[in-house]
């Protein structure tokens, strides 16, 4: 009989922080690279964003992630009502209110995205107040959450047509 394997998220994921290129530098903005902020996190997948940056903007103040990256909101008033989780459908950058979550080889990205969405209530409970009555999820509290994996992960993968 196989048992659940329990690990904290910190044992099986890495996080990447985003940022905002200087808005005082017009050559950083209105390019072709989507730049995600919480206002763009309206569904399970994101292909485009309201704001865009240039290559120079991406090199000066933010991070680029590839398609298939999980993004979560970690700061903002939206955390009082929900816990946005989305998966990028193309390369994009993101701001400092968002973190990229990358699983290690033992955990499937699609499973982790669904699991994180299912943890919405818990994530909202661990959100505390930051400056100006904004909500935030502190990295150590997020990474301390227990992720359980077992035959359910394999079943889900088989259901989705993956081995």
WOVENWO-V528687 format. One record per backbone hydrogen bond with DSSP energy under -1.0 kcal/mol. CO is the residue of the C=O (numbers start at 1). NH is the residue of the N-H. If there is no record, write none. Layout:
co = <CO | CO>
nh = <NH | NH>
This chain:
co = <5 | 7 | 8 | 9 | 9 | 12 | 14 | 16 | 22 | 25 | 26 | 28 | 33 | 34 | 36 | 37 | 38 | 40 | 44 | 46 | 51 | 52 | 53 | 54 | 55 | 65 | 69 | 70 | 71 | 72 | 74 | 76 | 77 | 78 | 78 | 84 | 86 | 87 | 88 | 92 | 93 | 94 | 95 | 97 | 97 | 98 | 99 | 100 | 102 | 104 | 108 | 109 | 110 | 111 | 112 | 113 | 114 | 117 | 119 | 120 | 121 | 122 | 128 | 131 | 134 | 135 | 136 | 138 | 139 | 140 | 142 | 143 | 145 | 147 | 149 | 150 | 150 | 151 | 152 | 153 | 154 | 155 | 156 | 157 | 158>
nh = <149 | 147 | 11 | 12 | 13 | 104 | 102 | 100 | 25 | 28 | 29 | 54 | 53 | 93 | 95 | 40 | 41 | 42 | 87 | 89 | 35 | 30 | 33 | 58 | 59 | 92 | 88 | 101 | 86 | 99 | 137 | 79 | 80 | 81 | 82 | 73 | 71 | 46 | 68 | 65 | 36 | 19 | 98 | 74 | 75 | 18 | 72 | 16 | 14 | 107 | 112 | 113 | 114 | 115 | 116 | 117 | 118 | 120 | 123 | 124 | 125 | 126 | 136 | 134 | 130 | 76 | 128 | 142 | 143 | 144 | 145 | 10 | 9 | 7 | 5 | 153 | 154 | 155 | 156 | 157 | 158 | 159 | 160 | 162 | 161>
